[in-house]
Amino acid sequence: MSLTDLLKGRKNITYQENSGINLAVYLISEFQDRTFTFKSLKRKYFGLSAENLLKKLQDELDSMLILYSYTTKVKTFTDKKGISQARIKLVGRAGSMSRYNPLDIELEINTET
């Protein structure tokens, strides 16, 4: 638990990491009745339902000119009001090496309260 999480009153914090985007799709379907915020490369979308979010995510992945290998990083927690939240980060790597590459991308998905 980080100091920020402690100050914001977050509990039951879990971190998960997986290669590919299957974990992100699973968590989006798990929070089916919630709305999401999606930060893509060019725009930021608010109030997306799970179905619309999956469509926007698919459109974003299809519009890429470079074939990326994705890693999904997930942080789930319960906020101080007792509502489950999730923060999903899709990291796309253009190369096979783990050093900095200006072509690497990051997509963020957050649940809204």
Secondary structure, 3 states (H helix, E strand, C coil): CCHHHHHHCCEEEEEEEEECCHHHHHHHHHCCCCCEEEECCCCEEEEECHHHHHHHHHHHHHCCCCCCEEEEEEEEEECCCCCEEEEEEEEEECCCCCCCCCCCEEEEEEECC
